[in-house]
Amino acid sequence: MARFKIGEKVFVPCSRIKGMDDLPSVFWPTTVRSVKGRSITVDLRGGVESEEIGSSLCHKNLGLLILTVGDLKTEPTLLDPLAKSILQYCRLLVPDDYIRAYKIRSLEELKTVWSTEQDNCSHLIIIGHGSQAGIDFANNGWCNPAQIEDAIGPLKSLKKVAISLCCKTGYKSVGGKLSDIDVFSHFIAPFHSVHGAVASQFTQSFLAFHLLEGETTKVAFKHASNSTPGSISFRLWEKGKLTAGPK
């Protein structure tokens, strides 16, 4: 079955279209003109039809949701600076309309924010403290994947790529389980503890390869891992299976 249909809305990386270097966003929002196997053509400026573009490089939806899970202890010195660095970088990639950033401290707040933003979200970035057991919420303590899944609820729109910057959430007990729920297509997370500066640089590198260069999730993950000092512990999970990163 074709990934896109004629007339469907699509976000195409500008790097894959000639003559689009002047756009402030890394994406050209347009519609599908034709579908040919694993490639599509789209409408360009002036009603011109594009050359064939690999459909795996394009997105049906675009929205970056940044969630900082507060702990009331390290927010001023770690979590807030990390969140700000990623937020400002994302503003260089896409217009502000495509970005949402929240600080939450409870599962109830996660549930509220997610119910409001999930339809607009294609990529979720989670900033907080993690372990092999789950993620630390200031008001709830350590919450396991089952509790997080309950707060998120069932899939109501397109699947999301999740990037967790919470230490040790790359273990199968957390990242593997969360990647297997309906909401996520991929789940990226560190296998060990990760320095805040490394987490920021890895995320920016991944988004640059994935959104700016138009690479698939797996290829962008590998390039970001290879180009970021200290990021070798990041793992990529898909449907409960480890598809890239250290075993």
Stockholm file with secondary structure:
# STOCKHOLM 1.0

chainA/1-247         MARFKIGEKVFVPCSRIKGMDDLPSVFWPTTVRSVKGRSITVDLRGGVESEEIGSSLCHKNLGLLILTVGDLKTEPTLLDPLAKSILQYCRLLVPDDYIRAYKIRSLEELKTVWSTEQDNCSHLIIIGHGSQAGIDFANNGWCNPAQIEDAIGPLKSLKKVAISLCCKTGYKSVGGKLSDIDVFSHFIAPFHSVHGAVASQFTQSFLAFHLLEGETTKVAFKHASNSTPGSISFRLWEKGKLTAGPK
#=GR chainA/1-247 SS CCSSCTTCEEEEEGGGSTTCTTCSSSEEEEEEEEEETTEEEEBCGGGCBCCCEEGGGCBSCCCEEEEEECCSSSIIIIIHHHHHHHHHHHHHHSCGGGEEEEEECSHHHHHHHHHHHGGGCSEEEEESCBCSSCEEETTTEEECHHHHHHHHCSCCSSCEEEEECSTTTTSIIIIIHHHTSTTEEEEEEESSCCCHHHHHHHHHHHHIIIIISCCCHHHHHHHHHHHSTTCTTEEEEETTEEEESCC
#=GC SS_cons         CCSSCTTCEEEEEGGGSTTCTTCSSSEEEEEEEEEETTEEEEBCGGGCBCCCEEGGGCBSCCCEEEEEECCSSSIIIIIHHHHHHHHHHHHHHSCGGGEEEEEECSHHHHHHHHHHHGGGCSEEEEESCBCSSCEEETTTEEECHHHHHHHHCSCCSSCEEEEECSTTTTSIIIIIHHHTSTTEEEEEEESSCCCHHHHHHHHHHHHIIIIISCCCHHHHHHHHHHHSTTCTTEEEEETTEEEESCC
//
